[in-house]
């Protein structure tokens, strides 16, 4: 069984099929894209069903020599950290592809790039050879560059290259850290499990430098202050479905990388107070500053983009507690943020497609006119601001709980962010959906079937994970507990 | 093995070249028929040289009174020279600029230049290095000025000539100094008398300095690069393509022979000089590259920058670094000529090399745009292309020898270069086309594009076979 290879390459296969379809057959291209990403979702669900939550270590391992001269391997595997992110990726990809059916321009290329992006993202989450990981990591750049640059908004070209160069700049540091790891290990290797077994032999200085190198590469993607400036631009300019993927999946790659590689390979660096405390402070800045920026926006999409910086801050804060609880909270927060923000971007796309504006002040009283849309939007906003019984609450609570034990003051400061988040979502709801109806929008129609299909599953999951968070936590708990144990057992040379 | 057998490829190229000169003399007026004769004779000369190219000698590789050497290095880089020429000949077919010119001599000069480069990479004596450089240099400046009616072309020829003469003078001065110290021009002698160089320190260093400078002109390292953009822009485009690969990579090969095989343990510290040159070369070229709006000039700066990356292999040294230079040269050959092939075929239809002429190319000719994107992605060193593997290899080599700052700088440079490579992509994909007229692609161009894109992608996805081959060839033979 090469289920992970099937999972990874299935989207690309669909993409290659799309390239062979004549340009005029737009429906066929859409169908193939939906079929390929649908099949990938099915494979990932199969993986979820057959994944053992009580077995330690990696599962469904595939290991083939790729470039034996440097002992580079095609090495794939899944554990509790990557599994939820895989399913999140396949689900959001399918929904985003459905949500892009109305795209009329250069349809073939659009879906090809989208499926290529899906393959690259899946590869990032399951690659266990650092060389392979780097290849997939860089491979996400190209399709994203084209997706933003061709189908985006007014400033799409600038947004595309800014996104591209920022991430590439981060990758430089990552690449050097990876090279350093290679030469640090004996025998030289890029194999994550082998590197992990040797992490006790790495000297302190090396650990610090390599940790920081990898961290810079990952923090661009999170995006962590001060390397976050590409995000508002890219999110706002990208077409709706691409914003969904950007916020829903790409941002998770950063935190995933830190948890997977930084914390495990460099235990001494991780336990160096200055390092981990700095990251905690950055998390707080993300939370408070992100929320304040969101508050200041009048463009709804821009507001949600900044709220992503804020929400990834919560996950970071949970993560730096370095406890099983915090890791659980962080991963759950990543999944929930993917679902909630994915839905929010889709919903903003719905109104933008109709009204051609996203300005908060331009609307008013839409609640009576668009009841279904308003309902959806409110649920998503409430989930995002952390209302109990909806998904966001549980994960944010876990993150704060874990962080409070280690950094009580920082956690207290970051609670300001929660207040501001609640404030800007409520203000937005009041301005857009409540109050007197703005007659300019007399002819606005409620959501159509395509939009409902794209949004409804996410809404359902928000409620489901809000009520039963153990659905996500059960399969991941063991891995994350092991991870916390691993991180806390410092081994020195 | 018999010396004549080892010289066979050079004989084949020279014989074909003189045949072509003869044909040229007997052709009265330029005609399509005569052009085809030249084309096919040129191809035949190249193929016969490739056929008679002897395999590398495993031991005792010196021949011709120790003046020449036929080891893995000579063999490998001769292939790079021959393949470059093959693509250049293919790309010269159907060039509009050549319409009213007799072309047999053109092809003859190309082959003669190739013979010079094969001499250069198999030289074991400074006299042979000098001879090789001259045998390449004289035809190459005639080639650069082949468009007699174009002022820019003549300007390119004069620049190339003056720079060539200047750098040769430097080389000769360096050789003279070395001769004064060691009493010989032979590389073998030099190797056994490395200690002498050190005892005669200021003079020995001066000699090496002159030699590095003259190689620097050949490889177009900063600050010896000024001639490149003007020459590339003025010369016929296939000649620019030739100049962007063959002499630079051959220059790197002979630098590899002199510095890494002959003088690795002289303790003269020239690796630091090379590292500084590498740093300057990539940084300056990439920063100037950011401001180019002409695609040929952009590729010119890109080709300068790539020699900077390649130097990382030289600086890194040891087995990994030497193999790295091989691999980089090989990969660079395909990705750079691929990019030139697209530019050549586009300049025929668009009648411009300006970036703005590339607007909307992705809609006008999706395949051409996709191919150029592939080559540019590879030049930028992004996976999953050959360019990434090559860069990774030389980075690894330099890192291994402790040149961490240089690797860091090279990686930052890759990001800077991505900015200008992607400006071309930007125009092709994000702008609207000004015309929807489809592009005509000739069959020779198709062949070039197929071969170059295949290697650019394949060496990125499955590099193992080639990495093994390169590592085997880069092992120096036993004396």
Interface residues (C-beta under 8 A of the other chain):
Chain A: X65 X66 X67 X68 X69 X70 X106 X109 X131 X134 X135 X138 X139 X141 X142 X145 X146 X149 X150 X156 X157 X160 X161 X164 X165 X168 X169 X172 X175 X176 X179 X180 X182 X183
Chain B: X362 X363 X366 X377 X382 X383 X384 X388 X392 X395 X396 X399 X400 X404 X407 X408 X411 X412 X414 X415 X418 X419 X422 X426 X429 X430 X463 X464 X467 X468 X471
